[in-house]
Structure formats: structure tokens, C-alpha cells
Amino acid sequence: MTSSDSAQQGPSDRKAPAKDPWDLPDVSGLVVGVLGGTGPQGKGLALRFARAGQKVIIGSRAAERARSAADELGHGVEGADNAEAARRSDIVIVAVPWDGHARTLESLRADLSGKLVVDCVNPLGFDKKGAYALRPEEGSAAEQAAALLPDSRVTAAFHHLSAVLLLDPAVERIDTDVMVLGEERADVETVQALAGRVPGMRGVFAGRLRNAHQVESLVANLISVNRRYKAHAGLRVTDV
């Protein structure tokens, strides 16, 4: 291309510079709901986000149980039944037990319509040899959620976090990366930004939902690591 050709190009002909993958949105004003927020993982996530300044609503099948857990956590956390928590939240984290995953989401389909849903459920089995991954018919818990919630924007994240560390008030930083999966870049970046609100934590894009099975399954390996080394292992992704 000659210099004169270049000079004749209009603004629409010039390629926009690549977006910085770490240029993430401000999510500080979003309300975070945690379904299954009375269990260790859900309660731990609720505590960390509330300590980071997010407005957090814990959901449970029993509103009174959710309110009791919220009072225990403090930091302005509220408790409600699952349906109310879903309706009042901008981002809804699904942290329910695997055996109640499908049933819970089916019952909340209308309440979760239009919401950004973050599935962090790990389909696992346990026997005398330890933890092992289960393979849902849809491929993964996240893909099951997407199938059950056609009017929601489903992502997957927060699988590899230690509930013990999340709930320990003496632990100031959660030094780990969070693998974030989803179909829409804007949704993934919102979840990455939410992860980054917690000191020490970083959200890293890890592919589409079709790749969620191996991310969920890795928890079985981490459980084995933790049992052998008496640790609370997490993940770090190098060179990004």
C-alpha cells in the first residue's frame, strides 16, 4: 500500500487496536446473590465479596436459615429465600450441592431470567479411593445450567477455592487464579472482574462452556492433593 493509499483510508477502514484482555469492567456496584449460600463454599464466597465491598444476598431454600447465616457473616450481607435472592441480584452464583443442582435451577428459571449466572458446582462422587469426577448427561454442571436456564447468561467459575480459607477471617488474601468460562466475552469479563475484587484472586478466561467438565473435574485432583499434603491447594496460571 502506498502512502497516498494510506492517506485515503477513512476511519472505518482502519483496524481497531486489539483490546487489552485485562481491561475489565467496574463491577463494584453490582449486587451478588449466592444460591446455596449457607453451605461452606457459598458462605465463604459471600464473605469474601462482602469484605471487598460488594452488596451480597445469601439464598437458601429456607429464608430463616439464610438470614441466620447472613447475620453470622456480617459486612452487610442479607439473607433471603433462593427466589428472592435471585430476583434482587445482578450476578447470581450457584453454589448448591450437585445432587440438588438441576432441581434448584428448574424451580428458579423465571427468577433467573435475564441474570448473569455463575455456576461453581463440581459434580463429584466419593468412595474409599477418594473423590472422582462425574460426567453429567449435558457434559458438565455448567452446561446443565445453560440447558435449564435458556433465558439466563450462564458462565462457570470459582470451582477451585478452599472453603476453609474463604471462611477464615485471619486470611487476608486468597492467592489463586479463578478459571472463568462462558459464551460471551462481556459476561466472562464481568465475572473476571468480580473475582479480582478479592485480594490475591484473579479471574482468567479458560474457554467456552464446552470446556467446563475438565475444570469441574480438576477439583477431584485438588482434593487428593489436599489430603496427601494437608493443604488448601489452589491454582495459578503462568505467563498471563
Phi and psi in degrees as GROMACS dihedral restraints (atoms count N, CA, C in turn):
[ dihedral_restraints ]
;  ai    aj    ak    al  type     phi  dphi    fc
    3     4     5     6     1   -80.5    20    10
    4     5     6     7     1   166.1    20    10
    6     7     8     9     1   -63.7    20    10
    7     8     9    10     1   -32.8    20    10
    9    10    11    12     1   -69.3    20    10
   10    11    12    13     1   -37.2    20    10
   12    13    14    15     1   -61.5    20    10
   13    14    15    16     1   -42.5    20    10
   15    16    17    18     1   -63.0    20    10
   16    17    18    19     1   -39.0    20    10
   18    19    20    21     1   -66.7    20    10
   19    20    21    22     1   -27.2    20    10
   21    22    23    24     1   -85.0    20    10
   22    23    24    25     1    -9.0    20    10
   24    25    26    27     1   -66.6    20    10
   25    26    27    28     1   136.8    20    10
   27    28    29    30     1   -87.7    20    10
   28    29    30    31     1   170.3    20    10
   30    31    32    33     1   -56.3    20    10
   31    32    33    34     1   -34.1    20    10
   33    34    35    36     1   -72.9    20    10
   34    35    36    37     1   -16.5    20    10
   36    37    38    39     1   -85.7    20    10
   37    38    39    40     1   -16.0    20    10
   39    40    41    42     1   -87.3    20    10
   40    41    42    43     1   134.7    20    10
   42    43    44    45     1   -73.0    20    10
   43    44    45    46     1   131.6    20    10
   45    46    47    48     1   -67.7    20    10
   46    47    48    49     1   144.6    20    10
   48    49    50    51     1   -62.9    20    10
   49    50    51    52     1   148.6    20    10
   51    52    53    54     1   -61.4    20    10
   52    53    54    55     1   141.0    20    10
   54    55    56    57     1   -73.0    20    10
   55    56    57    58     1   137.7    20    10
   57    58    59    60     1   -64.4    20    10
   58    59    60    61     1   120.2    20    10
   60    61    62    63     1   -65.4    20    10
   61    62    63    64     1   -14.4    20    10
   63    64    65    66     1  -101.2    20    10
   64    65    66    67     1    10.6    20    10
   66    67    68    69     1   -86.1    20    10
   67    68    69    70     1    93.1    20    10
   69    70    71    72     1  -108.3    20    10
   70    71    72    73     1   154.5    20    10
   72    73    74    75     1   -74.7    20    10
   73    74    75    76     1   163.6    20    10
   75    76    77    78     1   -83.3    20    10
   76    77    78    79     1   116.3    20    10
   78    79    80    81     1  -112.3    20    10
   79    80    81    82     1    11.1    20    10
   81    82    83    84     1   -62.1    20    10
   82    83    84    85     1   -24.8    20    10
   84    85    86    87     1   -93.1    20    10
   85    86    87    88     1     0.9    20    10
   87    88    89    90     1   -83.4    20    10
   88    89    90    91     1   144.0    20    10
   90    91    92    93     1   -88.6    20    10
   91    92    93    94     1   129.6    20    10
   93    94    95    96     1  -106.6    20    10
   94    95    96    97     1   122.6    20    10
   96    97    98    99     1  -103.1    20    10
   97    98    99   100     1   143.1    20    10
   99   100   101   102     1  -125.1    20    10
  100   101   102   103     1   104.8    20    10
  102   103   104   105     1   -79.1    20    10
  103   104   105   106     1   132.3    20    10
  105   106   107   108     1    80.1    20    10
  106   107   108   109     1    27.4    20    10
  108   109   110   111     1   -75.8    20    10
  109   110   111   112     1    -0.2    20    10
  111   112   113   114     1   -95.9    20    10
  112   113   114   115     1    -8.3    20    10
  114   115   116   117     1   -82.0    20    10
  115   116   117   118     1   167.4    20    10
  117   118   119   120     1   -58.0    20    10
  118   119   120   121     1   -45.9    20    10
  120   121   122   123     1   -67.5    20    10
  121   122   123   124     1   -48.2    20    10
  123   124   125   126     1   -63.3    20    10
  124   125   126   127     1   -42.3    20    10
  126   127   128   129     1   -64.8    20    10
  127   128   129   130     1   -40.1    20    10
  129   130   131   132     1   -64.3    20    10
  130   131   132   133     1   -42.8    20    10
  132   133   134   135     1   -63.6    20    10
  133   134   135   136     1   -43.0    20    10
  135   136   137   138     1   -58.3    20    10
  136   137   138   139     1   -43.6    20    10
  138   139   140   141     1   -62.0    20    10
  139   140   141   142     1   -46.7    20    10
  141   142   143   144     1   -64.6    20    10
  142   143   144   145     1   -42.3    20    10
  144   145   146   147     1   -69.5    20    10
  145   146   147   148     1   -37.1    20    10
  147   148   149   150     1   -66.3    20    10
  148   149   150   151     1   -41.2    20    10
  150   151   152   153     1   -64.5    20    10
  151   152   153   154     1   -26.3    20    10
  153   154   155   156     1   -82.7    20    10
  154   155   156   157     1    -4.7    20    10
  156   157   158   159     1   105.1    20    10
  157   158   159   160     1     1.9    20    10
  159   160   161   162     1   -76.8    20    10
  160   161   162   163     1   149.5    20    10
  162   163   164   165     1   -79.5    20    10
  163   164   165   166     1   125.1    20    10
  165   166   167   168     1  -125.3    20    10
  166   167   168   169     1   136.0    20    10
  168   169   170   171     1  -122.8    20    10
  169   170   171   172     1   120.5    20    10
  171   172   173   174     1   -84.2    20    10
  172   173   174   175     1   134.5    20    10
  174   175   176   177     1  -112.0    20    10
  175   176   177   178     1   147.8    20    10
  177   178   179   180     1  -153.2    20    10
  178   179   180   181     1   162.7    20    10
  180   181   182   183     1   -62.3    20    10
  181   182   183   184     1   -31.3    20    10
  183   184   185   186     1  -109.8    20    10
  184   185   186   187     1   116.7    20    10
  186   187   188   189     1   -59.9    20    10
  187   188   189   190     1   -39.1    20    10
  189   190   191   192     1   -62.9    20    10
  190   191   192   193     1   -38.8    20    10
  192   193   194   195     1   -64.4    20    10
  193   194   195   196     1   -39.9    20    10
  195   196   197   198     1   -65.2    20    10
  196   197   198   199     1   -42.0    20    10
  198   199   200   201     1   -64.9    20    10
  199   200   201   202     1   -37.5    20    10
  201   202   203   204     1   -63.9    20    10
  202   203   204   205     1   -43.6    20    10
  204   205   206   207     1   -65.3    20    10
  205   206   207   208     1   -38.7    20    10
  207   208   209   210     1   -64.3    20    10
  208   209   210   211     1   -42.6    20    10
  210   211   212   213     1   -62.2    20    10
  211   212   213   214     1   -36.6    20    10
  213   214   215   216     1   -64.8    20    10
  214   215   216   217     1   -38.5    20    10
  216   217   218   219     1   -77.0    20    10
  217   218   219   220     1   -36.6    20    10
  219   220   221   222     1    71.7    20    10
  220   221   222   223     1  -150.9    20    10
  222   223   224   225     1    56.3    20    10
  223   224   225   226     1    28.9    20    10
  225   226   227   228     1    77.9    20    10
  226   227   228   229     1     7.9    20    10
  228   229   230   231     1   -66.7    20    10
  229   230   231   232     1   136.9    20    10
  231   232   233   234     1  -109.5    20    10
  232   233   234   235     1   158.1    20    10
  234   235   236   237     1  -121.6    20    10
  235   236   237   238     1   146.0    20    10
  237   238   239   240     1  -159.2    20    10
  238   239   240   241     1   170.8    20    10
  240   241   242   243     1   -70.8    20    10
  241   242   243   244     1   164.6    20    10
  243   244   245   246     1   -56.4    20    10
  244   245   246   247     1   -40.8    20    10
  246   247   248   249     1   -64.8    20    10
  247   248   249   250     1   -44.8    20    10
  249   250   251   252     1   -66.0    20    10
  250   251   252   253     1   -41.2    20    10
  252   253   254   255     1   -60.5    20    10
  253   254   255   256     1   -41.2    20    10
  255   256   257   258     1   -64.8    20    10
  256   257   258   259     1   -45.8    20    10
  258   259   260   261     1   -64.6    20    10
  259   260   261   262     1   -35.5    20    10
  261   262   263   264     1   -87.8    20    10
  262   263   264   265     1    -4.1    20    10
  264   265   266   267     1  -106.3    20    10
  265   266   267   268     1   152.4    20    10
  267   268   269   270     1   -88.1    20    10
  268   269   270   271     1   -40.3    20    10
  270   271   272   273     1  -119.9    20    10
  271   272   273   274     1   130.3    20    10
  273   274   275   276     1  -120.0    20    10
  274   275   276   277     1   117.1    20    10
  276   277   278   279     1   -92.8    20    10
  277   278   279   280     1   128.6    20    10
  279   280   281   282     1   -97.3    20    10
  280   281   282   283     1   110.1    20    10
  282   283   284   285     1  -128.3    20    10
  283   284   285   286     1    37.2    20    10
  285   286   287   288     1   -85.7    20    10
  286   287   288   289     1   161.1    20    10
  288   289   290   291     1   -61.0    20    10
  289   290   291   292     1   148.4    20    10
  291   292   293   294     1   -58.1    20    10
  292   293   294   295     1   -38.9    20    10
  294   295   296   297     1   -69.4    20    10
  295   296   297   298     1   -13.4    20    10
  297   298   299   300     1  -111.5    20    10
  298   299   300   301     1     8.4    20    10
  300   301   302   303     1   -60.4    20    10
  301   302   303   304     1   -58.4    20    10
  303   304   305   306     1   -63.1    20    10
  304   305   306   307     1   -44.7    20    10
  306   307   308   309     1   -61.2    20    10
  307   308   309   310     1   -43.3    20    10
  309   310   311   312     1   -64.0    20    10
  310   311   312   313     1   -46.6    20    10
  312   313   314   315     1   -68.3    20    10
  313   314   315   316     1   -38.2    20    10
  315   316   317   318     1   -58.8    20    10
  316   317   318   319     1   -40.9    20    10
  318   319   320   321     1   -72.2    20    10
  319   320   321   322     1   -18.4    20    10
  321   322   323   324     1  -111.0    20    10
  322   323   324   325     1    14.3    20    10
  324   325   326   327     1   -54.5    20    10
  325   326   327   328     1   -46.2    20    10
  327   328   329   330     1   -68.5    20    10
  328   329   330   331     1   -40.4    20    10
  330   331   332   333     1   -68.0    20    10
  331   332   333   334     1   -26.8    20    10
  333   334   335   336     1   -94.8    20    10
  334   335   336   337     1     1.2    20    10
  336   337   338   339     1   -60.4    20    10
  337   338   339   340     1   129.4    20    10
  339   340   341   342     1    80.3    20    10
  340   341   342   343     1    -3.2    20    10
  342   343   344   345     1   -88.3    20    10
  343   344   345   346     1   155.0    20    10
  345   346   347   348     1   -86.4    20    10
  346   347   348   349     1   113.3    20    10
  348   349   350   351     1  -105.5    20    10
  349   350   351   352     1   132.4    20    10
  351   352   353   354     1  -116.1    20    10
  352   353   354   355     1   109.8    20    10
  354   355   356   357     1   -91.1    20    10
  355   356   357   358     1   125.4    20    10
  357   358   359   360     1  -122.4    20    10
  358   359   360   361     1    22.0    20    10
  360   361   362   363     1   -82.1    20    10
  361   362   363   364     1   138.1    20    10
  363   364   365   366     1  -113.9    20    10
  364   365   366   367     1   110.9    20    10
  366   367   368   369     1   -73.6    20    10
  367   368   369   370     1   104.7    20    10
  369   370   371   372     1  -129.4    20    10
  370   371   372   373     1   150.6    20    10
  372   373   374   375     1  -116.8    20    10
  373   374   375   376     1   162.9    20    10
  375   376   377   378     1  -137.5    20    10
  376   377   378   379     1   136.2    20    10
  378   379   380   381     1  -143.2    20    10
  379   380   381   382     1  -168.8    20    10
  381   382   383   384     1   -65.2    20    10
  382   383   384   385     1   -16.0    20    10
  384   385   386   387     1   -88.2    20    10
  385   386   387   388     1    -7.7    20    10
  387   388   389   390     1   116.3    20    10
  388   389   390   391     1  -158.1    20    10
  390   391   392   393     1   -83.4    20    10
  391   392   393   394     1   147.2    20    10
  393   394   395   396     1  -147.2    20    10
  394   395   396   397     1   153.8    20    10
  396   397   398   399     1   -79.4    20    10
  397   398   399   400     1   141.7    20    10
  399   400   401   402     1  -102.7    20    10
  400   401   402   403     1   151.7    20    10
  402   403   404   405     1  -113.7    20    10
  403   404   405   406     1   101.3    20    10
  405   406   407   408     1   -61.6    20    10
  406   407   408   409     1   156.4    20    10
  408   409   410   411     1   -56.8    20    10
  409   410   411   412     1   -35.9    20    10
  411   412   413   414     1   -77.7    20    10
  412   413   414   415     1   -12.5    20    10
  414   415   416   417     1   116.1    20    10
  415   416   417   418     1   -35.7    20    10
  417   418   419   420     1  -165.0    20    10
  418   419   420   421     1   167.4    20    10
  420   421   422   423     1   -61.9    20    10
  421   422   423   424     1   -40.5    20    10
  423   424   425   426     1   -63.8    20    10
  424   425   426   427     1   -41.3    20    10
  426   427   428   429     1   -70.0    20    10
  427   428   429   430     1   -32.2    20    10
  429   430   431   432     1   -63.6    20    10
  430   431   432   433     1   -43.3    20    10
  432   433   434   435     1   -60.2    20    10
  433   434   435   436     1   -43.3    20    10
  435   436   437   438     1   -62.7    20    10
  436   437   438   439     1   -37.5    20    10
  438   439   440   441     1   -69.7    20    10
  439   440   441   442     1   -35.9    20    10
  441   442   443   444     1   -82.7    20    10
  442   443   444   445     1   -18.7    20    10
  444   445   446   447     1  -123.6    20    10
  445   446   447   448     1    67.4    20    10
  447   448   449   450     1   -64.1    20    10
  448   449   450   451     1   -19.4    20    10
  450   451   452   453     1  -101.2    20    10
  451   452   453   454     1     9.9    20    10
  453   454   455   456     1  -110.5    20    10
  454   455   456   457     1   163.5    20    10
  456   457   458   459     1  -104.5    20    10
  457   458   459   460     1   101.0    20    10
  459   460   461   462     1   -93.7    20    10
  460   461   462   463     1   131.8    20    10
  462   463   464   465     1  -126.6    20    10
  463   464   465   466     1   175.9    20    10
  465   466   467   468     1  -135.8    20    10
  466   467   468   469     1   135.2    20    10
  468   469   470   471     1  -172.1    20    10
  469   470   471   472     1   171.7    20    10
  471   472   473   474     1    66.8    20    10
  472   473   474   475     1    30.4    20    10
  474   475   476   477     1   -78.0    20    10
  475   476   477   478     1   -32.5    20    10
  477   478   479   480     1  -104.2    20    10
  478   479   480   481     1    27.1    20    10
  480   481   482   483     1   -99.4    20    10
  481   482   483   484     1   140.9    20    10
  483   484   485   486     1   -81.0    20    10
  484   485   486   487     1   120.7    20    10
  486   487   488   489     1   -63.7    20    10
  487   488   489   490     1   -32.3    20    10
  489   490   491   492     1   -60.3    20    10
  490   491   492   493     1   -46.9    20    10
  492   493   494   495     1   -68.5    20    10
  493   494   495   496     1   -41.7    20    10
  495   496   497   498     1   -59.0    20    10
  496   497   498   499     1   -36.7    20    10
  498   499   500   501     1   -90.1    20    10
  499   500   501   502     1    -7.1    20    10
  501   502   503   504     1   -83.1    20    10
  502   503   504   505     1   110.2    20    10
  504   505   506   507     1   -65.6    20    10
  505   506   507   508     1   -17.3    20    10
  507   508   509   510     1   -80.6    20    10
  508   509   510   511     1   -13.8    20    10
  510   511   512   513     1   -88.1    20    10
  511   512   513   514     1   110.6    20    10
  513   514   515   516     1   -82.0    20    10
  514   515   516   517     1   -33.7    20    10
  516   517   518   519     1  -122.8    20    10
  517   518   519   520     1   140.2    20    10
  519   520   521   522     1  -107.0    20    10
  520   521   522   523     1    91.7    20    10
  522   523   524   525     1   -82.2    20    10
  523   524   525   526     1    87.8    20    10
  525   526   527   528     1  -159.1    20    10
  526   527   528   529     1   159.1    20    10
  528   529   530   531     1   -97.7    20    10
  529   530   531   532     1   148.2    20    10
  531   532   533   534     1  -112.9    20    10
  532   533   534   535     1   120.2    20    10
  534   535   536   537     1   -77.7    20    10
  535   536   537   538     1   123.2    20    10
  537   538   539   540     1  -116.2    20    10
  538   539   540   541     1   127.2    20    10
  540   541   542   543     1  -123.4    20    10
  541   542   543   544     1   147.0    20    10
  543   544   545   546     1   178.5    20    10
  544   545   546   547     1   173.4    20    10
  546   547   548   549     1   -94.7    20    10
  547   548   549   550     1   -27.3    20    10
  549   550   551   552     1  -115.1    20    10
  550   551   552   553     1   130.0    20    10
  552   553   554   555     1   -58.3    20    10
  553   554   555   556     1   -41.3    20    10
  555   556   557   558     1   -62.3    20    10
  556   557   558   559     1   -39.2    20    10
  558   559   560   561     1   -67.9    20    10
  559   560   561   562     1   -43.4    20    10
  561   562   563   564     1   -61.0    20    10
  562   563   564   565     1   -43.2    20    10
  564   565   566   567     1   -66.8    20    10
  565   566   567   568     1   -33.1    20    10
  567   568   569   570     1   -63.3    20    10
  568   569   570   571     1   -42.5    20    10
  570   571   572   573     1   -69.5    20    10
  571   572   573   574     1   -39.7    20    10
  573   574   575   576     1   -57.3    20    10
  574   575   576   577     1   -44.7    20    10
  576   577   578   579     1   -63.8    20    10
  577   578   579   580     1   -38.0    20    10
  579   580   581   582     1   -63.4    20    10
  580   581   582   583     1   -44.4    20    10
  582   583   584   585     1   -58.6    20    10
  583   584   585   586     1   -40.6    20    10
  585   586   587   588     1   -69.0    20    10
  586   587   588   589     1    -9.9    20    10
  588   589   590   591     1   -71.0    20    10
  589   590   591   592     1   -22.8    20    10
  591   592   593   594     1   -88.5    20    10
  592   593   594   595     1   123.9    20    10
  594   595   596   597     1   -53.8    20    10
  595   596   597   598     1   129.5    20    10
  597   598   599   600     1    90.1    20    10
  598   599   600   601     1   -16.1    20    10
  600   601   602   603     1   -96.4    20    10
  601   602   603   604     1   145.9    20    10
  603   604   605   606     1  -139.9    20    10
  604   605   606   607     1   134.9    20    10
  606   607   608   609     1   -93.4    20    10
  607   608   609   610     1   130.5    20    10
  609   610   611   612     1  -124.9    20    10
  610   611   612   613     1   127.4    20    10
  612   613   614   615     1   -62.8    20    10
  613   614   615   616     1   130.9    20    10
  615   616   617   618     1  -129.1    20    10
  616   617   618   619     1    18.0    20    10
  618   619   620   621     1   114.4    20    10
  619   620   621   622     1  -174.3    20    10
  621   622   623   624     1   -81.4    20    10
  622   623   624   625     1   171.5    20    10
  624   625   626   627     1   -61.7    20    10
  625   626   627   628     1   -24.5    20    10
  627   628   629   630     1   -64.0    20    10
  628   629   630   631     1   -15.2    20    10
  630   631   632   633     1   -96.6    20    10
  631   632   633   634     1     9.7    20    10
  633   634   635   636     1   -72.6    20    10
  634   635   636   637     1   -28.2    20    10
  636   637   638   639     1   -58.4    20    10
  637   638   639   640     1   -46.9    20    10
  639   640   641   642     1   -69.1    20    10
  640   641   642   643     1   -29.0    20    10
  642   643   644   645     1   -69.1    20    10
  643   644   645   646     1   -45.7    20    10
  645   646   647   648     1   -63.0    20    10
  646   647   648   649     1   -40.9    20    10
  648   649   650   651     1   -66.6    20    10
  649   650   651   652     1   -28.8    20    10
  651   652   653   654     1   -61.8    20    10
  652   653   654   655     1   -20.0    20    10
  654   655   656   657     1   -60.9    20    10
  655   656   657   658     1   -33.9    20    10
  657   658   659   660     1   -61.2    20    10
  658   659   660   661     1   -38.6    20    10
  660   661   662   663     1   -66.4    20    10
  661   662   663   664     1   -41.7    20    10
  663   664   665   666     1   -65.5    20    10
  664   665   666   667     1   -35.6    20    10
  666   667   668   669     1   -61.9    20    10
  667   668   669   670     1   -40.5    20    10
  669   670   671   672     1   -63.8    20    10
  670   671   672   673     1   -42.2    20    10
  672   673   674   675     1   -59.7    20    10
  673   674   675   676     1   -47.4    20    10
  675   676   677   678     1   -64.1    20    10
  676   677   678   679     1   -38.2    20    10
  678   679   680   681     1   -69.7    20    10
  679   680   681   682     1   -40.3    20    10
  681   682   683   684     1   -69.4    20    10
  682   683   684   685     1   -43.7    20    10
  684   685   686   687     1  -102.3    20    10
  685   686   687   688     1     3.7    20    10
  687   688   689   690     1    51.5    20    10
  688   689   690   691     1    54.6    20    10
  690   691   692   693     1  -127.9    20    10
  691   692   693   694     1  -179.1    20    10
  693   694   695   696     1  -128.8    20    10
  694   695   696   697     1    66.5    20    10
  696   697   698   699     1   -66.6    20    10
  697   698   699   700     1   145.6    20    10
  699   700   701   702     1  -130.1    20    10
  700   701   702   703     1  -160.5    20    10
  702   703   704   705     1  -125.8    20    10
  703   704   705   706     1   147.8    20    10
  705   706   707   708     1  -131.4    20    10
  706   707   708   709     1   133.2    20    10
  708   709   710   711     1   -97.7    20    10
  709   710   711   712     1   123.6    20    10
  711   712   713   714     1   -88.3    20    10
  712   713   714   715     1   154.9    20    10
  714   715   716   717     1    68.7    20    10
  715   716   717   718     1    20.9    20    10
